[in-house]
Amino acid sequence: MEIDTQTFIRNLDSKLKIFDKAGATALCQELIVFLFASSEVFPLNDARKILQLLRRKRMFALMSKVADACINTGRTSYAIRKLYSQSLIDTGHLVAAKAVLHELISDTEQVRLNDKDALVENIEAKGLLGRVYKQLYVTVGNSNNTHSIKSIKDAITCYLDVYTSDNTHLWHGINAVALINRAKIDGVDVSGYPDHHSLAEAILLVIEEKRLEQQAFYWDFATASEACIALNRPGDALEWLSGYARMPECDAFELGSTLRQFEEIWQLGMNKEIGNLLLPILRAELLQKEGGAVIIDGEALMQQKKNESSATEGYKKLIKDTSIPDENGKRLEKVFGDDSFKTYKWYMKGADRCAAVARIGIDSAKGFGTGFLMRGRGLCDALGEELILVTNAHVISGDPQEKAIHPNEALIIFEALDRDAEFRLSEIIWSSSSSDLDAAICRFSKEDQAKLEKLTEEKKVKLFPAFEHLPIVDEPPSQRIYLIGHPNGGTLQLSFQDNVLLDIEIPFIHYRTPTEGGSSGSPVFNQQWDLIGLHHAGDEKMPRLNGKQGLYEANEGIWIQSVRQKMCQQITI
């Protein structure tokens, strides 16, 4: 068995760009077999590039396996050991990561003055050790126990030691700033540490000078945004963040790391003005990246929608305050950049769609499946303006063979509208078995129909002005697939990761958007947030469509127009 490393890297990069997890995994499994079976020399720089590609798309578990194989077969370097430790951190193996980093720091410390690579990886390893301690503190939460306090102080020390030895190491410095700020908020004694405001000002000054000299890199922009958070300069934080998010080097790994830092260490949320400004644009950009994923529960979504108008006003105020000229009414685009602002509006449209998505169960504790709300005329003119629930026949059915919830037992909750409001069904208007179109169109009780009409009208005015009860598109999708549902019967989640369209053979749509149990009955959207299908199944060995031979890993949705056509042919009112 032979592996041409350059061809392998090109193939892996190609798989990762479309987030083909199965394909990337198969390639890496071949590589692992080769590494253990062969004594051939494997270029260490190529091994490093492979690990970096996996990190870029946040495939940390696979990254860990490849790095483990490299190290176990003697194909190792300081950089490979560093990347291995990073994969361990991001898969939650903090004790193992700490051991690897301590050993790496010790080994590089001895030669770093004479070995440039050793010096670079020594600095990086110290920063990652700080990340381990930081994550240990976050995991415990705001605790006064000795271990928790030691963790945050150890993290500050790791970052601060590197920054104070050479203040060009800005990401170490900004992490020290963030952690000193967090420690003060949590009541941890930070006497003896520098003032975090002064540190932030010094870091920002360096980056501003780098930008003037056109020497600022993408991480510098993220660091500057954090410095502005520390200094309570929301307009500047937004400007730096928007520039960072639009850079081509900024991928899922970078955006995910920044989002984690904002939420976990700075504790930004939609209930804070600066979080209200920064988080939506960061999440929106993350969702546009291959491999990007954002999970937002119903309560957070409600807060986000409540703040949408105030956020827009906040953006306008920031524009006015910073004297950015108006060009044909496009002031917001001038702050965000045209692409980022369009992405933000796209993201908020997706948030609007969440209002129509329901959790279906037999009690309020946990869901069994997902459904979504529509006006009846959307599927059949005879149903008029009646609000109906669409889901799978294997989620709600009166047929015992379906092993579904009986309509009389189903409890419906629209988490993004009102998580405390519960709705009941009166009957199934029309259904198609799970072996056919797997659809159930359900009617609410008269009392709950009236209650739902009132609730949606209120929310349409207050929170979801674009709430249209899921407009249907006539043409099949050509690019991406997006789902909103209740995986594992839990809270409302938006599935944007690995959302590549694989194939279409009406009535079936195949895609790689990941789903879990409880996602059955979720609405399937195209990239414009138009309804195209009803999610119905997923399998690691799904038969290919259009007469193609073989099996593949895929999820399957039912083309909504097929449901509409068959229903209109059969329904009687």
C-alpha positions as CSV (number, residue, x, y, z in Angstrom):
1,M,0.0,0.0,0.0
2,E,1.4,3.4,-1.0
3,I,0.1,6.9,-0.3
4,D,1.1,10.0,-2.4
5,T,0.9,12.7,0.3
6,Q,0.2,15.5,-2.1
7,T,-2.6,13.7,-3.8
8,F,-4.0,12.7,-0.3
9,I,-3.9,16.3,0.9
10,R,-5.8,17.5,-2.2
11,N,-8.4,14.8,-1.9
12,L,-8.9,15.4,1.8
13,D,-9.2,19.1,1.3
14,S,-11.8,18.5,-1.4
15,K,-13.8,16.3,0.9
16,L,-13.6,18.8,3.8
17,K,-14.6,21.7,1.7
18,I,-18.0,20.1,1.2
19,F,-17.8,18.7,4.7
20,D,-18.0,15.1,3.5
21,K,-17.4,13.5,6.9
22,A,-17.8,10.0,5.6
23,G,-15.4,10.6,2.7
24,A,-12.8,12.4,4.9
25,T,-13.0,9.6,7.5
26,A,-12.5,6.9,4.9
27,L,-9.4,8.7,3.6
28,C,-8.0,9.1,7.1
29,Q,-8.7,5.5,8.0
30,E,-6.6,4.5,4.9
31,L,-3.9,6.8,6.1
32,I,-3.9,5.3,9.6
33,V,-3.7,1.8,8.2
34,F,-0.7,2.9,6.1
35,L,1.1,4.5,9.0
36,F,0.9,1.4,11.1
37,A,1.6,-1.1,8.3
38,S,4.4,0.7,6.5
39,S,7.9,1.8,7.6
40,E,8.2,4.3,4.7
41,V,9.2,7.8,5.5
42,F,6.1,10.1,5.7
43,P,6.9,13.8,5.3
44,L,6.2,15.5,8.7
45,N,5.2,18.7,7.1
46,D,2.5,16.9,5.2
47,A,1.3,15.2,8.3
48,R,1.0,18.6,9.9
49,K,-1.0,20.0,7.0
50,I,-3.4,17.0,7.2
51,L,-4.0,17.7,10.9
52,Q,-4.5,21.4,10.2
53,L,-7.0,20.7,7.5
54,L,-9.0,18.5,10.0
55,R,-8.8,21.2,12.6
56,R,-10.0,23.9,10.2
57,K,-13.3,22.0,9.8
58,R,-13.5,21.1,13.5
59,M,-13.1,17.4,13.0
60,F,-11.3,17.0,16.2
61,A,-12.0,13.3,16.9
62,L,-10.7,12.3,13.5
63,M,-7.7,14.7,14.0
64,S,-6.9,13.0,17.3
65,K,-6.9,9.5,15.7
66,V,-4.6,10.6,12.9
67,A,-2.2,12.4,15.2
68,D,-2.2,9.4,17.6
69,A,-1.2,7.2,14.6
70,C,1.6,9.6,13.6
71,I,3.0,9.7,17.1
72,N,2.7,6.0,17.8
73,T,4.6,5.2,14.5
74,G,7.4,7.6,15.2
75,R,6.3,10.2,12.6
76,T,6.2,13.1,15.0
77,S,7.4,16.6,15.5
78,Y,6.8,19.5,17.9
79,A,4.0,20.8,15.7
80,I,2.3,17.4,15.5
81,R,2.4,17.0,19.2
82,K,0.9,20.4,19.6
83,L,-1.9,19.7,17.2
84,Y,-2.5,16.4,19.0
85,S,-2.9,18.2,22.3
86,Q,-5.4,20.6,20.7
87,S,-7.5,17.7,19.4
88,L,-7.6,16.3,22.9
89,I,-8.7,19.6,24.4
90,D,-11.6,19.9,21.9
91,T,-12.7,16.4,22.4
92,G,-12.8,16.9,26.2
93,H,-9.7,14.9,27.2
94,L,-8.2,17.6,29.3
95,V,-6.1,15.5,31.6
96,A,-4.4,13.8,28.6
97,A,-4.0,17.1,26.9
98,K,-2.3,18.6,30.0
99,A,0.1,15.7,30.1
100,V,1.1,16.0,26.5
101,L,1.5,19.8,26.8
102,H,3.7,19.6,29.9
103,E,6.0,17.1,28.1
104,L,6.1,19.3,25.0
105,I,6.8,22.4,26.9
106,S,9.7,20.6,28.8
107,D,11.2,19.2,25.5
108,T,11.0,22.5,23.6
109,E,12.2,24.6,26.6
110,Q,15.6,22.9,26.4
111,V,16.3,23.7,22.7
112,R,14.1,26.7,22.0
113,L,16.9,29.2,21.9
114,N,18.6,27.3,19.1
115,D,15.6,25.9,17.3
116,K,13.1,28.2,15.8
117,D,10.4,25.5,15.5
118,A,10.9,24.6,19.1
119,L,10.5,28.3,20.1
120,V,7.2,28.6,18.2
121,E,5.7,25.4,19.5
122,N,6.8,26.2,23.1
123,I,4.9,29.4,23.0
124,E,1.9,27.7,21.4
125,A,1.9,24.9,23.9
126,K,2.0,27.3,26.8
127,G,-1.1,29.0,25.4
128,L,-2.9,25.7,24.9
129,L,-2.0,24.8,28.5
130,G,-3.7,28.0,29.5
131,R,-6.7,26.8,27.4
132,V,-6.8,23.6,29.4
133,Y,-7.0,25.4,32.7
134,K,-9.5,27.9,31.2
135,Q,-11.7,25.1,30.2
136,L,-11.4,23.4,33.6
137,Y,-12.7,26.6,35.2
138,V,-15.5,27.0,32.7
139,T,-16.6,23.4,33.2
140,V,-16.9,23.9,37.0
141,G,-18.5,27.3,36.7
142,N,-18.5,30.2,39.2
143,S,-17.2,28.2,42.1
144,N,-15.3,29.3,45.2
145,N,-13.6,25.9,45.7
146,T,-9.8,25.7,45.7
147,H,-9.5,23.7,42.5
148,S,-11.6,26.1,40.5
149,I,-9.8,29.2,41.8
150,K,-6.4,27.5,41.0
151,S,-7.6,26.7,37.5
152,I,-8.3,30.3,36.5
153,K,-5.2,31.6,38.1
154,D,-3.1,28.9,36.4
155,A,-4.7,29.9,33.1
156,I,-3.9,33.6,33.6
157,T,-0.3,32.7,34.5
158,C,0.2,30.6,31.4
159,Y,-1.1,33.3,29.1
160,L,0.5,36.2,31.0
161,D,4.0,34.7,31.2
162,V,4.2,34.4,27.4
163,Y,2.8,37.9,26.8
164,T,5.0,39.7,29.3
165,S,8.1,37.9,27.9
166,D,7.3,39.3,24.5
167,N,4.3,41.6,24.0
168,T,4.0,40.5,20.3
169,H,2.2,37.4,21.5
170,L,-1.1,39.2,21.4
171,W,-3.5,36.2,21.6
172,H,-1.9,35.2,24.9
173,G,-2.3,38.7,26.1
174,I,-5.9,39.0,25.2
175,N,-6.7,35.7,26.9
176,A,-5.1,37.1,30.1
177,V,-7.3,40.2,29.8
178,A,-10.4,38.1,29.4
179,L,-9.6,35.8,32.3
180,I,-8.6,38.6,34.7
181,N,-11.9,40.3,33.9
182,R,-13.8,37.1,34.4
183,A,-12.0,36.4,37.7
184,K,-12.9,39.9,39.0
185,I,-16.6,39.4,38.1
186,D,-16.6,36.0,39.8
187,G,-15.0,37.4,43.0
188,V,-11.6,35.8,42.6
189,D,-8.8,37.8,44.1
190,V,-6.7,39.1,41.2
191,S,-4.3,41.3,43.2
192,G,-0.8,41.0,41.8
193,Y,-2.0,40.8,38.2
194,P,-1.9,43.7,35.8
195,D,-4.9,45.9,35.3
196,H,-6.8,44.3,32.4
197,H,-7.9,47.6,31.0
198,S,-4.3,48.8,30.6
199,L,-3.4,45.5,29.0
200,A,-6.3,45.8,26.6
201,E,-5.3,49.3,25.6
202,A,-1.7,48.2,25.0
203,I,-2.8,45.3,22.8
204,L,-5.2,47.4,20.8
205,L,-2.5,50.0,20.2
206,V,-0.2,47.4,18.7
207,I,-2.9,46.0,16.4
208,E,-4.0,49.5,15.3
209,E,-0.4,50.2,14.3
210,K,-0.2,46.8,12.5
211,R,-3.3,47.6,10.6
212,L,-1.9,51.0,9.5
213,E,1.1,49.1,8.1
214,Q,-1.1,46.5,6.5
215,Q,0.5,43.8,8.7
216,A,-2.6,42.8,10.7
217,F,-3.7,39.2,10.3
218,Y,-7.1,37.7,10.9
219,W,-6.4,36.7,14.5
220,D,-5.3,40.3,15.2
221,F,-8.8,41.5,14.2
222,A,-10.5,39.0,16.6
223,T,-8.0,40.1,19.3
224,A,-8.8,43.7,18.7
225,S,-12.5,43.0,19.0
226,E,-11.9,41.4,22.4
227,A,-9.8,44.4,23.5
228,C,-12.7,46.7,22.6
229,I,-15.1,44.5,24.6
230,A,-12.8,45.0,27.6
231,L,-12.7,48.7,27.0
232,N,-16.5,48.9,26.5
233,R,-16.2,50.2,23.0
234,P,-19.0,48.3,21.2
235,G,-18.8,50.1,17.9
236,D,-15.1,49.4,17.5
237,A,-15.6,45.8,18.7
238,L,-18.3,45.3,15.9
239,E,-16.1,46.9,13.2
240,W,-13.1,44.7,14.1
241,L,-15.3,41.6,14.4
242,S,-17.0,42.2,11.1
243,G,-13.6,42.5,9.4
244,Y,-12.4,39.3,11.0
245,A,-15.4,37.3,10.1
246,R,-15.2,38.2,6.4
247,M,-11.6,37.2,5.9
248,P,-11.1,34.1,3.8
249,E,-8.7,32.6,6.3
250,C,-11.4,32.7,8.9
251,D,-13.2,29.4,8.8
252,A,-15.3,27.2,11.1
253,F,-12.5,26.6,13.6
254,E,-11.6,30.3,14.0
255,L,-15.2,31.5,14.2
256,G,-16.2,28.7,16.6
257,S,-13.2,29.5,18.9
258,T,-14.2,33.2,18.9
259,L,-17.8,32.4,19.7
260,R,-16.8,30.1,22.5
261,Q,-14.6,32.8,24.0
262,F,-17.3,35.5,23.7
263,E,-19.9,33.3,25.4
264,E,-17.9,31.3,27.9
265,I,-15.3,33.8,29.1
266,W,-16.8,37.2,28.3
267,Q,-20.2,35.8,29.1
268,L,-21.8,37.8,26.3
269,G,-25.5,37.1,25.8
270,M,-28.4,38.6,24.1
271,N,-29.4,40.3,27.3
272,K,-26.3,42.5,27.2
273,E,-26.0,45.4,24.8
274,I,-22.6,44.4,23.4
275,G,-23.7,40.7,23.1
276,N,-26.8,42.0,21.3
277,L,-24.5,43.7,18.7
278,L,-21.8,41.1,18.3
279,L,-23.3,37.6,18.7
280,P,-25.8,37.6,15.8
281,I,-23.2,38.6,13.2
282,L,-20.7,36.1,14.5
283,R,-23.2,33.3,14.5
284,A,-24.4,34.3,11.1
285,E,-21.0,34.1,9.6
286,L,-20.3,30.8,11.3
287,L,-23.4,29.3,9.8
288,Q,-22.2,30.2,6.3
289,K,-19.0,28.3,6.7
290,E,-18.8,24.6,5.8
291,G,-18.7,22.7,9.0
292,G,-20.1,25.7,11.0
293,A,-22.7,24.8,13.5
294,V,-24.8,26.9,15.9
295,I,-27.2,25.6,18.5
296,I,-29.6,28.1,20.0
297,D,-32.4,27.2,22.3
298,G,-35.9,28.7,22.1
299,E,-35.4,31.1,25.0
300,A,-32.2,32.5,23.6
301,L,-33.9,32.9,20.2
302,M,-36.8,34.8,21.8
303,Q,-34.4,37.1,23.5
304,Q,-32.5,37.6,20.2
305,K,-35.7,38.4,18.3
306,K,-36.8,40.8,21.1
307,N,-33.5,42.6,20.7
308,E,-33.5,42.7,16.9
309,S,-35.0,46.1,16.6
310,S,-32.9,47.6,19.4
311,A,-29.8,46.0,17.8
312,T,-30.6,47.6,14.5
313,E,-31.0,50.9,16.3
314,G,-27.8,50.3,18.1
315,Y,-26.0,49.7,14.8
316,K,-27.4,52.9,13.4
317,K,-26.3,54.8,16.5
318,L,-22.8,53.4,16.2
319,I,-22.7,54.5,12.5
320,K,-23.8,58.0,13.5
321,D,-21.3,58.2,16.3
322,T,-18.4,57.0,14.1
323,S,-19.4,59.4,11.3
324,I,-19.6,56.8,8.6
325,P,-21.1,58.5,5.5
326,D,-24.4,57.5,4.2
327,E,-24.3,56.1,0.6
328,N,-27.7,55.4,-0.9
329,G,-29.0,54.5,2.5
330,K,-26.5,51.6,3.0
331,R,-25.1,52.7,6.3
332,L,-25.4,49.3,7.9
333,E,-23.6,47.7,5.0
334,K,-20.7,50.2,5.6
335,V,-20.3,48.9,9.2
336,F,-20.7,45.2,8.5
337,G,-19.5,45.1,5.0
338,D,-22.1,44.2,2.4
339,D,-21.6,40.4,2.6
340,S,-21.7,40.3,6.4
341,F,-24.8,42.4,6.5
342,K,-26.6,40.2,4.0
343,T,-25.5,37.1,6.0
344,Y,-26.9,38.8,9.2
345,K,-30.3,39.4,7.5
346,W,-30.3,35.8,6.2
347,Y,-29.6,34.5,9.7
348,M,-32.4,36.5,11.2
349,K,-34.8,35.2,8.5
350,G,-33.9,31.7,9.6
351,A,-34.6,32.8,13.2
352,D,-38.1,33.8,12.0
353,R,-38.7,30.4,10.6
354,C,-38.1,28.9,14.1
355,A,-41.5,30.3,15.2
356,A,-43.3,27.7,13.1
357,V,-41.4,24.7,14.5
358,A,-43.1,22.5,17.1
359,R,-41.9,19.8,19.6
360,I,-44.2,16.8,19.7
361,G,-44.4,14.5,22.6
362,I,-46.8,13.0,25.2
363,D,-45.7,15.4,28.0
364,S,-43.8,18.6,28.4
365,A,-40.7,17.0,29.7
366,K,-39.3,15.6,26.4
367,G,-40.3,15.4,22.8
368,F,-40.7,12.4,20.5
369,G,-40.5,14.2,17.2
370,T,-40.8,17.5,15.4
371,G,-43.6,19.2,13.4
372,F,-44.3,22.6,11.9
373,L,-47.1,25.1,11.5
374,M,-48.6,26.1,8.2
375,R,-51.7,27.7,6.8
376,G,-53.9,25.0,5.4
377,R,-54.1,26.7,2.0
378,G,-50.3,26.2,1.7
379,L,-51.0,22.5,1.1
380,C,-54.7,22.5,0.0
381,D,-56.9,25.4,-0.9
382,A,-59.9,23.7,0.7
383,L,-58.2,24.1,4.1
384,G,-58.2,27.9,3.8
385,E,-56.6,29.9,6.6
386,E,-56.8,27.2,9.2
387,L,-53.5,26.6,11.0
388,I,-52.4,23.0,10.6
389,L,-49.5,20.9,11.9
390,V,-47.3,18.9,9.5
391,T,-45.2,16.0,10.7
392,N,-44.4,12.4,9.9
393,A,-46.8,9.5,10.0
394,H,-44.3,7.7,12.1
395,V,-44.5,10.6,14.6
396,I,-48.3,11.0,14.8
397,S,-50.7,8.3,13.6
398,G,-53.8,6.5,14.5
399,D,-52.4,3.3,13.0
400,P,-50.9,1.0,15.6
401,Q,-48.4,-0.4,13.0
402,E,-46.7,3.0,12.8
403,K,-45.7,2.9,16.5
404,A,-46.4,6.6,16.7
405,I,-48.1,8.9,19.1
406,H,-51.8,8.8,18.8
407,P,-53.3,12.2,17.9
408,N,-55.3,12.3,21.1
409,E,-52.2,11.9,23.2
410,A,-49.9,14.4,21.3
411,L,-48.8,17.5,23.2
412,I,-47.5,20.3,20.9
413,I,-45.2,23.1,22.1
414,F,-43.9,25.9,19.9
415,E,-40.8,26.8,21.9
416,A,-39.9,29.9,19.9
417,L,-43.5,31.3,20.4
418,D,-44.2,30.4,24.0
419,R,-42.4,27.5,25.6
420,D,-45.1,27.3,28.3
421,A,-48.1,27.2,26.0
422,E,-49.4,23.7,25.2
423,F,-51.6,22.7,22.3
424,R,-53.7,19.6,21.6
425,L,-54.9,18.0,18.3
426,S,-58.4,17.0,17.4
427,E,-57.8,14.7,14.4
428,I,-55.5,13.8,11.5
429,I,-56.9,15.5,8.4
430,W,-54.8,13.4,6.0
431,S,-51.9,11.0,6.2
432,S,-49.6,8.9,4.0
433,S,-47.9,5.9,5.6
434,S,-44.2,5.8,6.6
435,S,-43.6,3.4,3.7
436,D,-45.0,6.0,1.3
437,L,-44.7,9.8,1.8
438,D,-44.5,9.5,5.6
439,A,-46.7,12.5,6.3
440,A,-49.4,13.4,8.7
441,I,-51.5,16.6,8.4
442,C,-53.1,17.4,11.7
443,R,-55.9,19.7,13.0
444,F,-55.8,21.5,16.3
445,S,-58.8,21.4,18.7
446,K,-61.1,24.4,18.2
447,E,-60.0,25.9,21.5
448,D,-56.4,25.6,20.7
449,Q,-56.8,26.8,17.1
450,A,-58.2,30.0,18.6
451,K,-55.4,30.2,21.1
452,L,-52.8,29.6,18.5
453,E,-54.2,32.2,16.1
454,K,-54.0,34.8,18.9
455,L,-50.5,33.8,19.9
456,T,-49.1,33.9,16.3
457,E,-50.8,37.2,15.7
458,E,-49.2,38.7,18.8
459,K,-45.7,37.3,17.9
460,K,-46.1,38.4,14.3
461,V,-46.3,42.0,15.5
462,K,-43.8,41.8,18.4
463,L,-41.2,39.3,17.5
464,F,-41.5,37.7,14.1
465,P,-42.6,40.3,11.5
466,A,-41.5,38.0,8.7
467,F,-43.5,35.0,10.1
468,E,-45.3,33.6,7.0
469,H,-46.0,30.1,8.1
470,L,-43.3,28.7,5.9
471,P,-43.7,29.7,2.2
472,I,-43.4,26.8,-0.2
473,V,-41.0,26.9,-3.2
474,D,-41.9,25.2,-6.5
475,E,-38.4,24.3,-7.6
476,P,-36.1,21.7,-5.9
477,P,-33.0,23.0,-4.2
478,S,-29.7,23.2,-6.0
479,Q,-27.2,24.0,-3.2
480,R,-27.7,23.7,0.6
481,I,-30.2,22.2,2.9
482,Y,-31.2,23.5,6.4
483,L,-33.2,21.9,9.1
484,I,-34.9,23.3,12.3
485,G,-36.0,20.7,14.8
486,H,-35.8,19.1,18.2
487,P,-33.1,16.5,18.1
488,N,-33.2,13.9,20.9
489,G,-36.6,15.4,21.9
490,G,-34.7,18.3,23.5
491,T,-34.6,22.1,22.9
492,L,-35.1,23.8,19.6
493,Q,-32.0,23.6,17.4
494,L,-31.0,24.9,14.0
495,S,-29.0,22.4,12.0
496,F,-26.6,24.1,9.6
497,Q,-23.6,21.7,9.7
498,D,-22.7,19.5,6.8
499,N,-25.7,20.7,4.8
500,V,-24.7,19.6,1.3
501,L,-27.5,18.5,-1.1
502,L,-26.6,15.0,-2.4
503,D,-29.3,14.1,-4.9
504,I,-33.0,14.4,-5.8
505,E,-35.4,11.9,-7.2
506,I,-38.9,13.1,-6.6
507,P,-40.4,12.6,-4.0
508,F,-37.0,12.0,-2.2
509,I,-34.3,14.5,-1.4
510,H,-31.0,13.3,0.0
511,Y,-28.7,15.5,2.0
512,R,-26.0,15.3,4.6
513,T,-27.5,17.7,7.1
514,P,-26.9,15.8,10.4
515,T,-30.0,14.8,12.4
516,E,-30.7,12.8,15.4
517,G,-33.7,11.0,16.9
518,G,-36.4,13.6,17.5
519,S,-35.7,15.4,14.2
520,S,-38.3,13.4,12.3
521,G,-40.9,15.7,11.0
522,S,-38.6,18.8,10.8
523,P,-39.1,21.3,8.0
524,V,-36.4,21.2,5.3
525,F,-35.4,24.5,3.8
526,N,-33.4,25.7,0.8
527,Q,-30.8,28.4,1.1
528,Q,-33.5,31.1,0.8
529,W,-35.4,29.7,3.8
530,D,-38.3,28.5,1.6
531,L,-39.9,25.2,2.6
532,I,-38.9,22.3,0.3
533,G,-39.5,19.2,2.3
534,L,-40.4,17.1,5.3
535,H,-37.5,15.4,7.0
536,H,-38.2,11.7,7.4
537,A,-35.2,9.4,7.8
538,G,-31.5,9.0,7.8
539,D,-29.2,6.0,7.4
540,E,-25.5,5.3,7.2
541,K,-26.3,2.9,4.3
542,M,-28.9,4.7,2.3
543,P,-29.6,3.4,-1.2
544,R,-28.5,6.0,-3.8
545,L,-31.1,7.7,-6.0
546,N,-31.7,7.8,-9.8
547,G,-30.6,4.2,-10.4
548,K,-27.1,4.8,-9.1
549,Q,-25.4,1.8,-7.6
550,G,-24.3,1.4,-4.0
551,L,-25.1,2.9,-0.6
552,Y,-24.0,6.1,1.1
553,E,-24.5,8.0,4.3
554,A,-27.5,10.3,3.9
555,N,-30.6,11.8,5.3
556,E,-33.8,11.7,3.4
557,G,-36.6,14.3,3.1
558,I,-39.9,14.1,1.3
559,W,-40.4,16.8,-1.4
560,I,-43.2,18.9,0.0
561,Q,-44.9,19.4,-3.4
562,S,-45.4,15.6,-3.6
563,V,-47.2,15.7,-0.2
564,R,-49.3,18.7,-1.5
565,Q,-50.2,17.0,-4.8
566,K,-51.2,13.6,-3.3
567,M,-53.1,15.3,-0.4
568,C,-55.1,17.5,-2.8
569,Q,-56.1,14.5,-4.8
570,Q,-57.3,12.5,-1.9
571,I,-58.6,15.0,0.7
572,T,-62.3,15.5,1.4
573,I,-63.4,18.2,3.8
